[in-house]
Amino acid sequence: MQIGLTQIWEVSMDERYRVSTIHLLLVQANCGSLKSTSTYLLKAKIVASDELTLRYGTELGIGEEQVKETLEALQQHTLTRLTHNERFKNDGIATLRCRIAEKTGESKTETFETRLDVSGLELKTRISEISGIPMENLRVIAAGHIIVDSEKACQQGVKQNCQLLAIRMQIPDGADRNQEYKQQQLARTRRGAELLANLDEADAEDGPFLQIADHRGNPIQIPAQEKKALMTAMTLHEKGRSLLKHGDHSGALVLLLEADQDFRTCGSELISVVDNYAVLCLDVVWCYVALHCLDALPDAHERLSRARDALDKCYGVNLERLFSLKGSSGREQALYLRLHLLQGIIAFHQGTMAEAREQLNKAGTLMNLLTVDEEKLSELVALGFSEQEARLGLRACGGNIEQAGTHIIHRREEKQAQRQREHAERRQARRVRKYGRTAGGHWVDRAQHARLTGMGFTPRSAAEALRQADNDLDRALEVLQEQPELLELRDESTSAAITEEQIMQVVSMGFVRSIAAEALNRCSGIVEQAIDVLVAHGGFLPLQHNLASSSSSSSTDPSPTEESTRLEEREAMQEAVADIPEHEEDYLDLTLHEEQQLLHTYHNLLQESP
């Protein structure tokens, strides 16, 4: 029976616990010197031949021979590991183990030797030979990070005696392998996410558009670089979650770790505003558990700590921020259920049984609180609500079906109002975009443009002033004072209704009627501006300015190459958003089926523990 620290996940759940009890007696042997280890193991073997084999053979329900074989296997494993450590110390040759995970859920572990100063590409090439996974399909993970080709292995968390995870990324049947390698799913997803991050409302038109919002749905204004990193991370995360829903844990883990790299480039203040990073950490550990990555226990423990800290910052330590924002915590409690469950599982496999019991009991309490009555769920669905809406509504309202129905309707109305605001903002952004770029190369700022038009300036006059002032509001006002001819500029599409009273007000200042009427037309009927323009030009009107020449847009048709590039970019963006759910609280809609199974399994294991 070949059992060791890295092999406990290989056996069944019940057997895993039984052999781990014996293994914990010897785990300290891996931390000592060769001499002390040999002495300890020798003592352990002597004990095993007497009272230890009898005691654990009876208590755990396994034969005395099996106890002896387990101890001997652990002894050999430890001595072999120490030999490998000596070789690494003397010759710099590291011994690594590579767990090869297939999409089917099956896996195997291979051991090989290498120097740690090799490049990531050389390491992946070696693993490709060992695993039989083609390089274009291979992803290698070490210490919670994806191995990249350009950096040395030792700079990417690869250490002596560590275990790597090799994942086979699937290529569609019949696809050209070389072409697919160039346009693989991960690269296209990242490209599409980055393109989306660079869009604003005007760019998006009626196509895909994402924005970062707080818990009330209000957009968050953040620096462009952080926005790009955060939106890329969120898009990759959603792609990974889509694979999780289909049971592809290995493929999901690759995308989730890619998202993690982008999240880490964002400021901590930004991450504390949204709960996305906490959810990402939970999803990564969920993959570790599903893939039986025992060597990832330290990384899993660290990620769960970060998830807890992120949730506390986002919701408040006692969920006080969440209650003030949403009035309830029923939906978000599902995240805490998964957090406590995963903390309990990790604690169990780290041998801290008291911590495991505490966390699993917390998870059990939340499970009872969040389990939805199937009859109430069916009743709400029969009323025309989706199953997701019904489940989230019941959790938000503590299982009260009447309140849940009202809550769902209110949420629908809020989302509809939010969509209308977003559409209005996008239309306004497109209207402002027609005025072109400023002297500094930026688009005319929509907010500043709205302030100027709110002061009574025509849209075109405001835009031209902002263009010259590079969106500086105070400078734009100075431009309008210094160049009064700008006051006459107006959109050609705008036809203001000029009244006889307005014309007579201008004529009363001594101007010709026909010129007064034209001045009012150019100034959108604003009498004061019309008089100012005529005074500045001695009672006459100057030629109208043509803004078309200053616009950055080209009137020429795009070349075939440009058209092809635009099409590819649009396809990449469409693919990037394809798996993003329409419901913004989809990540909170856990059915809890898998959680219930894991909770039941580990509760049973804890009952058997001493």
PASE-122565 format. One record per residue (C-alpha): residue in one letter; x, y, z. Coordinates in nm, 2 decimals. Example, Ala and Ser with C-alpha at 12.3 -4.5 7.8 and 13.67 -1.06 7.14 Angstrom:
("A", (1.23, -0.45, 0.78))
("S", (1.37, -0.11, 0.71))
This chain:
("M", (0.00, 0.00, 0.00))
("Q", (0.19, 0.30, -0.13))
("I", (0.08, 0.60, 0.09))
("G", (0.26, 0.93, 0.14))
("L", (0.19, 1.29, 0.21))
("T", (0.13, 1.37, -0.16))
("Q", (-0.06, 1.05, -0.22))
("I", (-0.34, 1.07, 0.03))
("W", (-0.57, 1.23, -0.23))
("E", (-0.52, 0.92, -0.45))
("V", (-0.73, 0.69, -0.23))
("S", (-1.09, 0.69, -0.15))
("M", (-1.22, 0.95, 0.10))
("D", (-1.28, 0.70, 0.38))
("E", (-0.95, 0.52, 0.33))
("R", (-0.77, 0.86, 0.30))
("Y", (-0.87, 0.94, 0.66))
("R", (-0.76, 0.61, 0.80))
("V", (-0.41, 0.61, 0.65))
("S", (-0.36, 0.98, 0.72))
("T", (-0.40, 0.90, 1.09))
("I", (-0.10, 0.67, 1.08))
("H", (0.08, 0.91, 0.85))
("L", (0.06, 1.20, 1.10))
("L", (0.26, 0.99, 1.35))
("L", (0.55, 1.00, 1.10))
("V", (0.51, 1.34, 0.94))
("Q", (0.77, 1.50, 1.17))
("A", (1.03, 1.26, 1.03))
("N", (1.03, 1.47, 0.71))
("C", (1.14, 1.78, 0.90))
("G", (1.45, 1.64, 1.08))
("S", (1.80, 1.54, 0.98))
("L", (1.89, 1.22, 0.82))
("K", (2.02, 1.07, 1.14))
("S", (1.72, 1.18, 1.36))
("T", (1.48, 1.07, 1.09))
("S", (1.63, 0.72, 1.06))
("T", (1.62, 0.68, 1.44))
("Y", (1.26, 0.80, 1.45))
("L", (1.15, 0.57, 1.17))
("L", (1.33, 0.28, 1.33))
("K", (1.14, 0.34, 1.66))
("A", (0.82, 0.37, 1.47))
("K", (0.88, 0.05, 1.29))
("I", (0.95, -0.13, 1.61))
("V", (0.63, 0.00, 1.77))
("A", (0.44, -0.09, 1.46))
("S", (0.54, -0.45, 1.50))
("D", (0.39, -0.46, 1.85))
("E", (0.12, -0.24, 2.00))
("L", (0.09, 0.01, 1.71))
("T", (-0.02, -0.24, 1.46))
("L", (-0.26, -0.40, 1.70))
("R", (-0.41, -0.07, 1.82))
("Y", (-0.46, 0.10, 1.48))
("G", (-0.54, -0.23, 1.30))
("T", (-0.84, -0.27, 1.54))
("E", (-0.94, 0.10, 1.57))
("L", (-0.93, 0.17, 1.20))
("G", (-1.06, -0.16, 1.08))
("I", (-0.74, -0.25, 0.87))
("G", (-0.52, -0.55, 0.92))
("E", (-0.19, -0.55, 1.10))
("E", (0.00, -0.63, 0.78))
("Q", (-0.15, -0.32, 0.62))
("V", (-0.04, -0.11, 0.91))
("K", (0.32, -0.24, 0.87))
("E", (0.32, -0.20, 0.49))
("T", (0.20, 0.16, 0.54))
("L", (0.47, 0.25, 0.78))
("E", (0.74, 0.08, 0.57))
("A", (0.61, 0.27, 0.26))
("L", (0.63, 0.60, 0.45))
("Q", (0.97, 0.51, 0.58))
("Q", (1.09, 0.45, 0.23))
("H", (0.93, 0.76, 0.10))
("T", (1.10, 0.98, 0.37))
("L", (1.44, 0.82, 0.31))
("T", (1.41, 0.87, -0.06))
("R", (1.31, 1.23, -0.02))
("L", (1.61, 1.29, 0.20))
("T", (1.84, 1.13, -0.06))
("H", (1.69, 1.37, -0.32))
("N", (1.75, 1.66, -0.09))
("E", (2.11, 1.56, -0.05))
("R", (2.15, 1.54, -0.42))
("F", (2.00, 1.88, -0.47))
("K", (2.23, 2.03, -0.21))
("N", (2.54, 1.88, -0.36))
("D", (2.47, 1.88, -0.74))
("G", (2.18, 2.13, -0.78))
("I", (1.96, 1.86, -0.94))
("A", (1.60, 1.89, -0.81))
("T", (1.35, 1.61, -0.80))
("L", (1.00, 1.73, -0.89))
("R", (0.67, 1.55, -0.91))
("C", (0.41, 1.63, -1.17))
("R", (0.05, 1.56, -1.13))
("I", (-0.11, 1.52, -1.48))
("A", (-0.48, 1.61, -1.47))
("E", (-0.71, 1.51, -1.76))
("K", (-1.05, 1.66, -1.84))
("T", (-1.21, 1.33, -1.75))
("G", (-1.10, 1.38, -1.39))
("E", (-0.84, 1.10, -1.40))
("S", (-0.48, 1.18, -1.30))
("K", (-0.14, 1.03, -1.25))
("T", (0.18, 1.15, -1.09))
("E", (0.52, 1.13, -1.25))
("T", (0.86, 1.21, -1.09))
("F", (1.15, 1.36, -1.28))
("E", (1.48, 1.54, -1.22))
("T", (1.59, 1.88, -1.35))
("R", (1.79, 2.19, -1.26))
("L", (1.58, 2.48, -1.14))
("D", (1.76, 2.75, -1.34))
("V", (1.61, 2.62, -1.67))
("S", (1.35, 2.84, -1.84))
("G", (0.98, 2.79, -1.81))
("L", (0.98, 2.67, -2.17))
("E", (1.24, 2.41, -2.11))
("L", (1.05, 2.29, -1.80))
("K", (0.73, 2.27, -2.00))
("T", (0.90, 2.08, -2.28))
("R", (1.02, 1.82, -2.03))
("I", (0.68, 1.78, -1.88))
("S", (0.53, 1.75, -2.23))
("E", (0.76, 1.46, -2.30))
("I", (0.67, 1.29, -1.97))
("S", (0.30, 1.35, -1.98))
("G", (0.24, 1.31, -2.36))
("I", (0.05, 1.64, -2.37))
("P", (0.14, 1.84, -2.68))
("M", (0.30, 2.18, -2.60))
("E", (0.02, 2.37, -2.76))
("N", (-0.22, 2.21, -2.52))
("L", (-0.01, 2.21, -2.21))
("R", (-0.05, 2.44, -1.91))
("V", (0.17, 2.39, -1.60))
("I", (0.09, 2.53, -1.25))
("A", (0.33, 2.57, -0.96))
("A", (0.25, 2.73, -0.63))
("G", (-0.07, 2.88, -0.76))
("H", (0.09, 3.04, -1.07))
("I", (0.09, 2.94, -1.43))
("I", (0.44, 2.87, -1.56))
("V", (0.54, 3.12, -1.83))
("D", (0.81, 3.04, -2.10))
("S", (1.04, 3.34, -2.06))
("E", (1.12, 3.33, -1.68))
("K", (1.34, 3.07, -1.50))
("A", (1.16, 2.79, -1.32))
("C", (1.31, 2.90, -0.98))
("Q", (1.16, 3.24, -1.03))
("Q", (0.81, 3.10, -1.06))
("G", (0.77, 2.91, -0.74))
("V", (0.93, 2.58, -0.85))
("K", (1.14, 2.44, -0.56))
("Q", (1.30, 2.11, -0.47))
("N", (1.05, 1.83, -0.40))
("C", (0.75, 2.05, -0.50))
("Q", (0.46, 1.91, -0.70))
("L", (0.35, 2.06, -1.03))
("L", (0.01, 2.04, -1.19))
("A", (0.00, 1.97, -1.57))
("I", (-0.33, 2.04, -1.74))
("R", (-0.44, 1.95, -2.09))
("M", (-0.62, 2.23, -2.26))
("Q", (-0.87, 2.10, -2.52))
("I", (-0.85, 2.19, -2.89))
("P", (-1.18, 2.16, -3.10))
("D", (-1.19, 1.85, -3.32))
("G", (-1.09, 1.92, -3.68))
("A", (-0.92, 2.26, -3.59))
("D", (-0.59, 2.34, -3.75))
("R", (-0.34, 2.29, -3.46))
("N", (-0.09, 2.56, -3.56))
("Q", (-0.36, 2.81, -3.63))
("E", (-0.54, 2.72, -3.31))
("Y", (-0.22, 2.76, -3.11))
("K", (-0.19, 3.12, -3.24))
("Q", (-0.56, 3.19, -3.16))
("Q", (-0.61, 2.97, -2.86))
("Q", (-0.90, 3.03, -2.64))
("L", (-0.70, 3.19, -2.35))
("A", (-0.53, 3.44, -2.58))
("R", (-0.85, 3.54, -2.75))
("T", (-1.03, 3.57, -2.42))
("R", (-0.76, 3.80, -2.29))
("R", (-0.75, 4.00, -2.61))
("G", (-1.13, 4.04, -2.61))
("A", (-1.13, 4.14, -2.24))
("E", (-0.86, 4.41, -2.30))
("L", (-1.05, 4.55, -2.60))
("L", (-1.36, 4.57, -2.39))
("A", (-1.17, 4.75, -2.11))
("N", (-1.06, 5.02, -2.36))
("L", (-1.42, 5.09, -2.47))
("D", (-1.64, 5.36, -2.34))
("E", (-2.01, 5.42, -2.39))
("A", (-1.96, 5.59, -2.73))
("D", (-1.73, 5.32, -2.86))
("A", (-1.97, 5.04, -2.76))
("E", (-2.27, 5.17, -2.95))
("D", (-2.52, 4.88, -2.95))
("G", (-2.24, 4.61, -2.92))
("P", (-2.08, 4.45, -2.61))
("F", (-2.00, 4.69, -2.33))
("L", (-1.89, 4.63, -1.97))
("Q", (-1.85, 4.88, -1.69))
("I", (-1.74, 4.85, -1.33))
("A", (-2.01, 4.93, -1.08))
("D", (-2.06, 4.92, -0.70))
("H", (-2.33, 4.72, -0.51))
("R", (-2.59, 4.98, -0.61))
("G", (-2.51, 4.95, -0.98))
("N", (-2.34, 5.29, -0.99))
("P", (-2.03, 5.31, -1.22))
("I", (-1.70, 5.34, -1.04))
("Q", (-1.45, 5.59, -1.19))
("I", (-1.10, 5.45, -1.17))
("P", (-0.77, 5.51, -1.36))
("A", (-0.75, 5.37, -1.71))
("Q", (-0.47, 5.12, -1.63))
("E", (-0.64, 4.98, -1.33))
("K", (-0.97, 4.97, -1.52))
("K", (-0.81, 4.76, -1.79))
("A", (-0.65, 4.52, -1.54))
("L", (-0.97, 4.48, -1.34))
("M", (-1.20, 4.43, -1.64))
("T", (-0.96, 4.18, -1.79))
("A", (-0.95, 3.99, -1.46))
("M", (-1.33, 3.99, -1.43))
("T", (-1.38, 3.87, -1.78))
("L", (-1.13, 3.59, -1.74))
("H", (-1.29, 3.50, -1.41))
("E", (-1.64, 3.47, -1.57))
("K", (-1.49, 3.24, -1.84))
("G", (-1.34, 3.03, -1.57))
("R", (-1.67, 3.01, -1.38))
("S", (-1.84, 2.90, -1.70))
("L", (-1.61, 2.60, -1.72))
("L", (-1.67, 2.53, -1.35))
("K", (-2.04, 2.50, -1.42))
("H", (-1.96, 2.24, -1.68))
("G", (-1.73, 2.04, -1.44))
("D", (-1.41, 2.13, -1.63))
("H", (-1.21, 2.21, -1.31))
("S", (-0.86, 2.19, -1.48))
("G", (-0.95, 2.42, -1.76))
("A", (-1.12, 2.66, -1.52))
("L", (-0.82, 2.67, -1.29))
("V", (-0.60, 2.80, -1.57))
("L", (-0.83, 3.09, -1.65))
("L", (-0.88, 3.16, -1.28))
("L", (-0.51, 3.19, -1.22))
("E", (-0.48, 3.41, -1.52))
("A", (-0.74, 3.63, -1.37))
("D", (-0.56, 3.63, -1.04))
("Q", (-0.25, 3.78, -1.20))
("D", (-0.45, 4.07, -1.34))
("F", (-0.63, 4.13, -1.01))
("R", (-0.30, 4.16, -0.83))
("T", (-0.20, 4.46, -1.04))
("C", (-0.50, 4.65, -0.91))
("G", (-0.48, 4.87, -0.61))
("S", (-0.60, 4.72, -0.28))
("E", (-0.85, 5.01, -0.23))
("L", (-1.01, 4.92, -0.56))
("I", (-1.04, 4.55, -0.48))
("S", (-1.20, 4.63, -0.14))
("V", (-1.49, 4.81, -0.32))
("V", (-1.60, 4.49, -0.50))
("D", (-1.63, 4.13, -0.39))
("N", (-1.49, 3.98, -0.71))
("Y", (-1.15, 3.90, -0.58))
("A", (-1.29, 3.72, -0.28))
("V", (-1.50, 3.51, -0.51))
("L", (-1.20, 3.43, -0.73))
("C", (-1.00, 3.31, -0.43))
("L", (-1.29, 3.08, -0.34))
("D", (-1.32, 2.94, -0.69))
("V", (-0.95, 2.87, -0.71))
("V", (-0.95, 2.67, -0.39))
("W", (-1.27, 2.49, -0.51))
("C", (-1.07, 2.37, -0.81))
("Y", (-0.79, 2.26, -0.59))
("V", (-1.03, 2.04, -0.39))
("A", (-1.20, 1.90, -0.69))
("L", (-0.86, 1.82, -0.85))
("H", (-0.73, 1.67, -0.53))
("C", (-0.42, 1.90, -0.53))
("L", (-0.29, 1.82, -0.18))
("D", (0.04, 2.00, -0.25))
("A", (-0.16, 2.32, -0.30))
("L", (-0.27, 2.32, 0.07))
("P", (-0.05, 2.62, 0.16))
("D", (-0.17, 2.82, -0.13))
("A", (-0.53, 2.72, -0.06))
("H", (-0.49, 2.83, 0.30))
("E", (-0.35, 3.17, 0.20))
("R", (-0.62, 3.23, -0.06))
("L", (-0.90, 3.16, 0.19))
("S", (-0.74, 3.41, 0.43))
("R", (-0.73, 3.67, 0.15))
("A", (-1.10, 3.58, 0.06))
("R", (-1.20, 3.64, 0.42))
("D", (-1.02, 3.97, 0.44))
("A", (-1.17, 4.09, 0.11))
("L", (-1.52, 4.00, 0.22))
("D", (-1.48, 4.18, 0.55))
("K", (-1.36, 4.49, 0.37))
("C", (-1.64, 4.47, 0.11))
("Y", (-1.93, 4.38, 0.34))
("G", (-1.80, 4.47, 0.69))
("V", (-1.68, 4.23, 0.96))
("N", (-2.04, 4.18, 1.08))
("L", (-2.20, 4.24, 0.74))
("E", (-2.29, 4.59, 0.85))
("R", (-2.20, 4.75, 0.52))
("L", (-2.40, 4.49, 0.33))
("F", (-2.71, 4.55, 0.54))
("S", (-2.68, 4.93, 0.49))
("L", (-2.65, 4.88, 0.11))
("K", (-2.90, 4.60, 0.05))
("G", (-3.10, 4.56, 0.36))
("S", (-3.03, 4.18, 0.38))
("S", (-2.74, 3.94, 0.36))
("G", (-2.92, 3.61, 0.26))
("R", (-2.77, 3.60, -0.09))
("E", (-2.42, 3.69, 0.01))
("Q", (-2.42, 3.44, 0.29))
("A", (-2.38, 3.17, 0.02))
("L", (-2.02, 3.29, -0.02))
("Y", (-1.96, 3.26, 0.35))
("L", (-2.10, 2.91, 0.34))
("R", (-1.85, 2.81, 0.08))
("L", (-1.57, 2.99, 0.26))
("H", (-1.63, 2.80, 0.59))
("L", (-1.67, 2.47, 0.40))
("L", (-1.34, 2.51, 0.22))
("Q", (-1.17, 2.63, 0.54))
("G", (-1.29, 2.31, 0.72))
("I", (-1.17, 2.08, 0.44))
("I", (-0.83, 2.24, 0.43))
("A", (-0.80, 2.23, 0.81))
("F", (-0.89, 1.86, 0.80))
("H", (-0.61, 1.78, 0.56))
("Q", (-0.37, 1.99, 0.76))
("G", (-0.45, 1.78, 1.07))
("T", (-0.61, 2.06, 1.27))
("M", (-0.93, 1.88, 1.36))
("A", (-1.07, 2.13, 1.61))
("E", (-1.05, 2.41, 1.34))
("A", (-1.21, 2.17, 1.09))
("R", (-1.50, 2.10, 1.32))
("E", (-1.55, 2.47, 1.39))
("Q", (-1.56, 2.57, 1.03))
("L", (-1.77, 2.28, 0.91))
("N", (-2.02, 2.35, 1.19))
("K", (-2.05, 2.71, 1.07))
("A", (-2.10, 2.59, 0.71))
("G", (-2.37, 2.35, 0.84))
("T", (-2.55, 2.63, 1.01))
("L", (-2.55, 2.84, 0.70))
("M", (-2.66, 2.54, 0.49))
("N", (-2.97, 2.51, 0.70))
("L", (-3.04, 2.88, 0.67))
("L", (-2.99, 2.90, 0.30))
("T", (-3.16, 2.57, 0.18))
("V", (-3.46, 2.68, -0.02))
("D", (-3.80, 2.51, 0.02))
("E", (-3.86, 2.34, -0.31))
("E", (-4.24, 2.40, -0.29))
("K", (-4.19, 2.77, -0.24))
("L", (-3.94, 2.77, -0.53))
("S", (-4.18, 2.60, -0.76))
("E", (-4.46, 2.83, -0.66))
("L", (-4.26, 3.14, -0.75))
("V", (-4.15, 2.98, -1.08))
("A", (-4.52, 2.92, -1.16))
("L", (-4.58, 3.29, -1.11))
("G", (-4.34, 3.37, -1.40))
("F", (-4.01, 3.42, -1.21))
("S", (-3.70, 3.24, -1.32))
("E", (-3.56, 2.97, -1.09))
("Q", (-3.26, 3.19, -1.02))
("E", (-3.47, 3.49, -0.93))
("A", (-3.68, 3.28, -0.71))
("R", (-3.39, 3.12, -0.52))
("L", (-3.21, 3.45, -0.47))
("G", (-3.54, 3.62, -0.36))
("L", (-3.62, 3.35, -0.11))
("R", (-3.27, 3.37, 0.04))
("A", (-3.29, 3.75, 0.06))
("C", (-3.62, 3.74, 0.24))
("G", (-3.56, 3.45, 0.48))
("G", (-3.79, 3.21, 0.29))
("N", (-4.10, 3.44, 0.30))
("I", (-4.26, 3.38, -0.03))
("E", (-4.47, 3.70, -0.04))
("Q", (-4.18, 3.92, 0.05))
("A", (-3.96, 3.73, -0.21))
("G", (-4.21, 3.80, -0.48))
("T", (-4.22, 4.17, -0.40))
("H", (-3.84, 4.17, -0.37))
("I", (-3.80, 4.02, -0.72))
("I", (-4.03, 4.27, -0.88))
("H", (-3.85, 4.56, -0.70))
("R", (-3.51, 4.42, -0.83))
("R", (-3.65, 4.40, -1.18))
("E", (-3.76, 4.76, -1.17))
("E", (-3.42, 4.87, -1.04))
("K", (-3.24, 4.69, -1.31))
("Q", (-3.47, 4.83, -1.58))
("A", (-3.41, 5.18, -1.45))
("Q", (-3.04, 5.12, -1.45))
("R", (-3.05, 4.99, -1.81))
("Q", (-3.24, 5.30, -1.92))
("R", (-2.98, 5.53, -1.75))
("E", (-2.70, 5.34, -1.91))
("H", (-2.86, 5.36, -2.26))
("A", (-2.92, 5.73, -2.21))
("E", (-2.56, 5.78, -2.11))
("R", (-2.44, 5.59, -2.41))
("R", (-2.65, 5.79, -2.65))
("Q", (-2.53, 6.11, -2.50))
("A", (-2.17, 5.99, -2.52))
("R", (-2.22, 5.92, -2.89))
("R", (-2.36, 6.27, -2.95))
("V", (-2.06, 6.43, -2.78))
("R", (-1.82, 6.20, -2.97))
("K", (-1.91, 6.37, -3.30))
("Y", (-1.73, 6.68, -3.19))
("G", (-1.40, 6.50, -3.23))
("R", (-1.08, 6.52, -3.01))
("T", (-0.92, 6.80, -2.81))
("A", (-0.59, 6.96, -2.88))
("G", (-0.43, 6.69, -2.65))
("G", (-0.59, 6.40, -2.84))
("H", (-0.87, 6.33, -2.60))
("W", (-1.24, 6.30, -2.68))
("V", (-1.45, 6.60, -2.57))
("D", (-1.54, 6.53, -2.21))
("R", (-1.91, 6.45, -2.18))
("A", (-1.94, 6.58, -1.82))
("Q", (-1.76, 6.91, -1.89))
("H", (-1.97, 6.95, -2.21))
("A", (-2.29, 6.91, -2.01))
("R", (-2.18, 7.18, -1.76))
("L", (-2.11, 7.43, -2.04))
("T", (-2.44, 7.36, -2.22))
("G", (-2.61, 7.39, -1.88))
("M", (-2.47, 7.75, -1.86))
("G", (-2.65, 7.84, -2.18))
("F", (-2.38, 7.78, -2.44))
("T", (-2.47, 7.60, -2.76))
("P", (-2.35, 7.23, -2.78))
("R", (-2.12, 7.32, -3.07))
("S", (-1.97, 7.63, -2.90))
("A", (-1.91, 7.43, -2.58))
("A", (-1.75, 7.15, -2.77))
("E", (-1.51, 7.38, -2.97))
("A", (-1.41, 7.56, -2.65))
("L", (-1.33, 7.23, -2.47))
("R", (-1.14, 7.11, -2.78))
("Q", (-0.92, 7.41, -2.76))
("A", (-0.88, 7.39, -2.38))
("D", (-0.82, 7.02, -2.38))
("N", (-1.13, 6.96, -2.16))
("D", (-1.02, 7.22, -1.89))
("L", (-1.35, 7.38, -1.79))
("D", (-1.20, 7.71, -1.66))
("R", (-0.98, 7.75, -1.97))
("A", (-1.28, 7.67, -2.19))
("L", (-1.47, 7.96, -2.03))
("E", (-1.17, 8.19, -2.10))
("V", (-1.17, 8.07, -2.46))
("L", (-1.54, 8.16, -2.50))
("Q", (-1.47, 8.51, -2.36))
("E", (-1.16, 8.56, -2.58))
("Q", (-1.33, 8.43, -2.90))
("P", (-1.69, 8.56, -2.89))
("E", (-1.73, 8.43, -3.25))
("L", (-1.76, 8.08, -3.09))
("L", (-2.08, 8.18, -2.93))
("E", (-2.26, 8.17, -3.27))
("L", (-2.17, 7.81, -3.34))
("R", (-2.46, 7.57, -3.33))
("D", (-2.54, 7.23, -3.45))
("E", (-2.68, 7.23, -3.80))
("S", (-2.92, 6.96, -3.70))
("T", (-3.07, 7.18, -3.43))
("S", (-3.35, 7.41, -3.54))
("A", (-3.45, 7.64, -3.26))
("A", (-3.79, 7.81, -3.28))
("I", (-3.72, 8.19, -3.29))
("T", (-4.00, 8.41, -3.17))
("E", (-4.09, 8.75, -3.28))
("E", (-4.03, 8.88, -2.93))
("Q", (-3.67, 8.75, -2.94))
("I", (-3.61, 8.92, -3.28))
("M", (-3.75, 9.25, -3.15))
("Q", (-3.53, 9.24, -2.84))
("V", (-3.22, 9.22, -3.07))
("V", (-3.35, 9.48, -3.32))
("S", (-3.42, 9.72, -3.02))
("M", (-3.04, 9.72, -2.97))
("G", (-3.00, 9.89, -3.31))
("F", (-2.94, 9.59, -3.54))
("V", (-3.09, 9.50, -3.88))
("R", (-3.39, 9.27, -3.85))
("S", (-3.26, 9.01, -4.10))
("I", (-2.92, 9.00, -3.93))
("A", (-3.08, 8.98, -3.59))
("A", (-3.29, 8.68, -3.69))
("E", (-2.98, 8.50, -3.84))
("A", (-2.78, 8.57, -3.52))
("L", (-3.06, 8.42, -3.31))
("N", (-3.07, 8.11, -3.53))
("R", (-2.69, 8.06, -3.50))
("C", (-2.71, 8.11, -3.12))
("S", (-3.01, 7.87, -3.07))
("G", (-3.24, 8.16, -2.98))
("I", (-3.03, 8.29, -2.69))
("V", (-3.08, 8.66, -2.71))
("E", (-2.78, 8.76, -2.50))
("Q", (-2.54, 8.55, -2.71))
("A", (-2.68, 8.69, -3.03))
("I", (-2.63, 9.05, -2.91))
("D", (-2.28, 8.97, -2.80))
("V", (-2.18, 8.82, -3.14))
("L", (-2.32, 9.12, -3.33))
("V", (-2.16, 9.37, -3.09))
("A", (-1.82, 9.19, -3.13))
("H", (-1.85, 9.21, -3.51))
("G", (-1.98, 9.56, -3.56))
("G", (-2.34, 9.45, -3.63))
("F", (-2.25, 9.19, -3.89))
("L", (-2.21, 8.81, -3.88))
("P", (-1.88, 8.64, -3.96))
("L", (-1.85, 8.33, -4.17))
("Q", (-1.95, 8.01, -3.98))
("H", (-1.67, 7.79, -3.87))
("N", (-1.64, 7.44, -4.00))
("L", (-1.54, 7.19, -3.74))
("A", (-1.52, 6.90, -3.98))
("S", (-1.15, 6.96, -4.05))
("S", (-1.06, 6.93, -3.69))
("S", (-1.23, 6.60, -3.63))
("S", (-1.01, 6.30, -3.59))
("S", (-1.25, 6.07, -3.78))
("S", (-1.17, 5.99, -4.14))
("S", (-1.43, 6.01, -4.41))
("T", (-1.25, 5.76, -4.62))
("D", (-1.36, 5.40, -4.62))
("P", (-1.14, 5.16, -4.42))
("S", (-0.90, 4.94, -4.61))
("P", (-0.96, 4.56, -4.64))
("T", (-0.69, 4.50, -4.38))
("E", (-0.84, 4.75, -4.14))
("E", (-1.19, 4.61, -4.19))
("S", (-1.06, 4.25, -4.12))
("T", (-0.89, 4.37, -3.80))
("R", (-1.20, 4.54, -3.68))
("L", (-1.40, 4.22, -3.75))
("E", (-1.15, 4.01, -3.56))
("E", (-1.16, 4.25, -3.27))
("R", (-1.54, 4.25, -3.26))
("E", (-1.55, 3.87, -3.27))
("A", (-1.29, 3.86, -2.98))
("M", (-1.51, 4.09, -2.77))
("Q", (-1.82, 3.89, -2.85))
("E", (-1.64, 3.57, -2.74))
("A", (-1.52, 3.74, -2.43))
("V", (-1.87, 3.84, -2.31))
("A", (-2.04, 3.52, -2.43))
("D", (-2.01, 3.35, -2.09))
("I", (-2.08, 3.65, -1.88))
("P", (-2.43, 3.60, -1.72))
("E", (-2.70, 3.86, -1.77))
("H", (-2.79, 3.84, -1.40))
("E", (-2.54, 4.04, -1.20))
("E", (-2.58, 3.81, -0.89))
("D", (-2.53, 3.49, -1.08))
("Y", (-2.22, 3.42, -0.87))
("L", (-2.44, 3.41, -0.56))
("D", (-2.68, 3.16, -0.70))
("L", (-2.53, 2.84, -0.56))
("T", (-2.76, 2.54, -0.57))
("L", (-2.56, 2.40, -0.28))
("H", (-2.58, 2.04, -0.41))
("E", (-2.21, 1.99, -0.42))
("E", (-2.16, 2.18, -0.09))
("Q", (-2.41, 1.95, 0.08))
("Q", (-2.22, 1.64, -0.05))
("L", (-1.88, 1.77, 0.07))
("L", (-2.02, 1.88, 0.41))
("H", (-2.18, 1.54, 0.46))
("T", (-1.86, 1.36, 0.37))
("Y", (-1.63, 1.56, 0.60))
("H", (-1.87, 1.55, 0.89))
("N", (-1.86, 1.17, 0.87))
("L", (-1.48, 1.18, 0.86))
("L", (-1.46, 1.40, 1.16))
("Q", (-1.69, 1.17, 1.36))
("E", (-1.44, 0.89, 1.30))
("S", (-1.15, 1.11, 1.42))
("P", (-1.02, 1.07, 1.78))
